[in-house]
Amino acid sequence: MDRRQAAELLRERTGRSLAPRLVEQLLRRTDADPTVLAAIADQVDGDGDGLYRVPLRWPEELAEPVRAALRSLEPGARETVTAAAVIGREFDLSILEGVCPDLDVLSGLDDAAAAGLVREQGPQVYGFVRALDREVCYDTLGGRSRAALHERVAGVLARLGALGGTRAATLPELAHHTAEAAALGGAARLDAAVAASATAAAAADEEGVYDLAAGYFAQAALFAGRAGWTPAQA
């Protein structure tokens, strides 16, 4: 199914045209598979703009085989692959090693590959076989564990970004991970989320993507409010 057909399927199931960014998020997270899209379409808030990750409940018949594959792994491999799920559908080995410095991540990835969850995609680059594999692995994490991993990912991306090159973190990546890490609370985390969100907003504004800029500025304001910033500080 191509993107136009998938967008039409979503329009038919939700009864309205969805924001392009929301459509793109849903297509990315389902591999534009019509069976998966149809299974989750009724959960979608048609007013969403797609800036934030939409919470989805995956049908049991689709999710349970992935959870079973995850349960079959040794603890270290399971920890490796769930950390990878926080990084993204595709992930650089150097980032995963930075997030999991105490694990043998290569052995963990070999085991996850044997279980059909991940595969090597290029030199030191791996990815989940299906978007659904990544989604289910991510959803097995509890809220605190997930936020802590996002914080570690943000730290690794910032360190690698200082080196430049292809591994440099993008502004949306840093805004996403620092925002998720802010669930842990604390002034330093909230300040980091404000800074990353505001920087991403400024970049989007310069590129003329004004709705995205507005979303990031709103996110920055939300975290500033949680941090107790005064209007003068903002």
C-alpha positions as CSV (number, residue, x, y, z in Angstrom):
1,M,0.0,0.0,0.0
2,D,1.5,3.4,-1.0
3,R,1.2,6.5,1.2
4,R,-1.7,7.9,-0.7
5,Q,-3.7,4.7,-0.4
6,A,-2.8,4.5,3.3
7,A,-3.9,8.1,3.9
8,E,-7.2,7.3,2.2
9,L,-7.7,4.3,4.4
10,L,-7.2,6.4,7.5
11,R,-9.6,9.0,6.2
12,E,-12.2,6.4,5.6
13,R,-11.8,4.8,9.0
14,T,-11.7,8.1,11.0
15,G,-14.2,9.9,8.9
16,R,-12.0,12.9,8.3
17,S,-8.7,14.0,6.7
18,L,-5.9,13.8,9.3
19,A,-3.0,16.2,9.6
20,P,-0.2,15.2,7.2
21,R,2.4,14.9,10.0
22,L,0.0,12.6,11.9
23,V,-0.6,10.5,8.8
24,E,3.2,10.2,8.3
25,Q,3.7,9.1,11.9
26,L,1.0,6.4,11.7
27,L,2.4,5.1,8.3
28,R,5.9,5.0,9.7
29,R,4.8,3.1,12.9
30,T,2.8,0.5,10.9
31,D,5.0,0.2,7.8
32,A,1.8,1.4,6.0
33,D,0.4,-2.1,6.4
34,P,-3.3,-1.9,5.8
35,T,-4.1,-4.7,8.3
36,V,-2.2,-2.9,11.1
37,L,-3.5,0.5,10.1
38,A,-7.1,-0.7,10.1
39,A,-6.6,-2.3,13.5
40,I,-5.5,1.0,15.2
41,A,-7.3,3.6,13.1
42,D,-10.3,3.8,15.6
43,Q,-7.9,4.9,18.4
44,V,-6.6,8.0,16.5
45,D,-7.6,11.4,17.6
46,G,-8.5,13.2,14.4
47,D,-7.5,16.6,15.9
48,G,-3.9,15.5,16.6
49,D,-1.1,17.3,14.7
50,G,1.4,14.4,14.9
51,L,4.1,16.3,16.7
52,Y,3.8,14.0,19.7
53,R,3.9,10.2,19.7
54,V,0.3,9.0,19.6
55,P,-0.3,6.2,22.2
56,L,-1.6,3.1,20.5
57,R,-2.8,-0.3,21.7
58,W,-1.6,-3.0,19.3
59,P,-4.0,-5.9,18.8
60,E,-3.1,-8.9,20.9
61,E,-2.8,-11.2,17.9
62,L,-0.2,-8.9,16.4
63,A,1.7,-7.9,19.6
64,E,1.9,-11.3,21.4
65,P,4.3,-13.0,18.9
66,V,6.7,-10.1,19.4
67,R,6.4,-10.2,23.1
68,A,7.0,-14.0,23.0
69,A,10.2,-13.4,20.9
70,L,11.3,-10.8,23.5
71,R,10.7,-13.2,26.4
72,S,12.8,-15.9,24.7
73,L,15.9,-13.7,25.0
74,E,18.4,-13.8,27.8
75,P,18.1,-10.7,30.1
76,G,21.1,-8.9,28.6
77,A,19.8,-9.4,25.1
78,R,16.3,-8.3,26.2
79,E,17.8,-5.2,27.8
80,T,19.8,-4.4,24.7
81,V,16.8,-4.7,22.3
82,T,14.5,-2.6,24.5
83,A,17.1,0.1,24.8
84,A,17.5,0.0,21.0
85,A,13.7,0.5,20.7
86,V,14.1,3.8,22.6
87,I,16.6,5.0,20.0
88,G,14.4,4.3,17.1
89,R,13.4,1.9,14.3
90,E,17.1,2.1,13.0
91,F,20.0,2.7,15.4
92,D,23.7,3.2,15.2
93,L,25.8,0.7,17.2
94,S,27.8,3.5,18.7
95,I,24.7,5.1,20.2
96,L,23.5,1.8,21.6
97,E,26.9,1.0,23.1
98,G,26.8,4.4,24.7
99,V,23.4,3.9,26.2
100,C,24.3,0.3,27.4
101,P,28.0,0.5,28.4
102,D,27.7,-2.5,30.7
103,L,26.2,-4.9,28.2
104,D,27.7,-7.0,25.4
105,V,25.4,-5.3,22.8
106,L,26.7,-7.2,19.8
107,S,25.9,-10.6,21.4
108,G,22.5,-9.2,22.4
109,L,21.8,-8.0,18.9
110,D,22.9,-11.4,17.5
111,D,20.4,-13.1,19.8
112,A,17.7,-10.6,18.9
113,A,18.4,-11.2,15.2
114,A,18.1,-14.9,15.7
115,A,14.7,-14.3,17.3
116,G,13.6,-12.3,14.2
117,L,13.4,-8.9,15.9
118,V,16.4,-7.0,14.4
119,R,18.8,-7.2,11.5
120,E,22.0,-5.5,10.4
121,Q,21.3,-2.8,7.9
122,G,24.7,-1.4,7.1
123,P,28.1,-0.9,8.6
124,Q,27.4,-0.8,12.4
125,V,23.8,0.1,11.7
126,Y,20.9,-2.1,12.8
127,G,17.2,-1.9,12.6
128,F,14.0,-3.6,13.7
129,V,12.7,-6.0,11.1
130,R,9.2,-4.4,11.3
131,A,8.0,-1.2,12.8
132,L,5.6,-3.3,14.9
133,D,8.6,-5.1,16.5
134,R,10.1,-1.8,17.6
135,E,6.7,-0.5,18.9
136,V,6.0,-3.6,21.0
137,C,9.5,-3.7,22.4
138,Y,9.2,0.0,23.4
139,D,5.8,-0.6,25.0
140,T,7.1,-3.3,27.3
141,L,9.1,-0.7,29.2
142,G,7.7,0.9,32.3
143,G,7.4,4.7,32.4
144,R,10.4,5.3,34.6
145,S,12.7,2.9,32.7
146,R,11.6,4.5,29.4
147,A,12.3,8.0,30.6
148,A,15.7,7.0,32.0
149,L,16.7,5.4,28.6
150,H,15.5,8.5,26.7
151,E,17.8,10.6,29.0
152,R,20.7,8.3,28.3
153,V,20.0,8.5,24.6
154,A,19.9,12.3,24.7
155,G,23.3,12.3,26.5
156,V,24.9,10.0,23.9
157,L,23.5,12.0,21.0
158,A,24.8,15.2,22.5
159,R,28.3,13.8,22.9
160,L,28.4,12.3,19.4
161,G,26.9,15.4,18.0
162,A,29.9,17.4,19.2
163,L,32.0,15.3,16.8
164,G,29.9,16.3,13.9
165,G,29.5,14.1,10.8
166,T,26.7,11.7,10.0
167,R,26.2,10.7,13.7
168,A,25.4,14.2,14.8
169,A,22.0,14.4,16.5
170,T,19.2,16.3,14.8
171,L,17.4,19.0,16.7
172,P,14.1,17.1,16.6
173,E,15.8,14.0,18.0
174,L,17.2,16.0,21.0
175,A,13.9,17.7,21.5
176,H,12.1,14.3,21.5
177,H,14.5,12.5,23.9
178,T,14.8,15.4,26.4
179,A,11.1,15.8,26.4
180,E,10.5,12.2,27.2
181,A,13.3,12.3,29.9
182,A,11.6,15.2,31.5
183,A,9.0,12.8,32.9
184,L,11.6,12.0,35.6
185,G,11.4,15.6,36.8
186,G,14.1,17.8,38.3
187,A,15.2,21.3,37.3
188,A,18.1,20.2,35.1
189,R,16.0,17.8,33.0
190,L,13.2,20.4,32.6
191,D,15.7,23.1,31.6
192,A,17.2,20.7,29.1
193,A,13.8,20.0,27.6
194,V,13.0,23.7,27.4
195,A,16.3,24.4,25.6
196,A,16.0,21.6,23.1
197,S,12.4,22.3,22.3
198,A,13.1,26.1,21.9
199,T,16.1,25.3,19.6
200,A,14.0,23.0,17.5
201,A,11.2,25.6,17.3
202,A,13.7,28.3,16.2
203,A,15.1,26.0,13.5
204,A,11.6,25.1,12.2
205,D,10.6,28.8,12.2
206,E,13.7,29.6,10.1
207,E,12.7,26.8,7.6
208,G,9.2,28.3,7.3
209,V,7.5,25.2,9.0
210,Y,5.5,27.4,11.2
211,D,3.0,24.9,12.6
212,L,5.9,22.7,13.7
213,A,7.6,25.7,15.2
214,A,4.5,26.6,17.1
215,G,4.3,23.0,18.5
216,Y,7.9,23.1,19.7
217,F,7.4,26.5,21.3
218,A,4.3,25.2,23.1
219,Q,6.3,22.3,24.3
220,A,9.1,24.6,25.5
221,A,6.5,26.7,27.4
222,L,5.0,23.6,29.0
223,F,8.3,22.5,30.4
224,A,9.2,26.1,31.5
225,G,6.0,26.2,33.4
226,R,6.7,22.9,35.1
227,A,10.2,24.2,36.0
228,G,8.7,27.3,37.6
229,W,10.2,29.7,35.2
230,T,9.1,33.4,35.5
231,P,8.1,35.4,32.5
232,A,11.4,37.2,32.7
233,Q,13.3,34.0,32.4
234,A,11.3,32.9,29.4
